[in-house]
């Protein structure tokens, strides 16, 4: 029973982290001067030389033929780490 409770809390925490972080990234995408496709999120565990778990939200510039991406890195707690 304790394992179920812990797994439930982890799942709820991950869901809240994802939704909060996606809202921050979507807000940045809405404020761009170009139209960005809907953002898709991935959990990234290592960026550069340090261990830094964060969410990566990636969209594409809808008018660019080159496939230019709009990448936003958001921490697990909703702080924007890196923007395009």
Helices and strands as residue ranges (DSSP letters): H 2-30, E 40-47, E 50-60, E 69-75, E 80-82
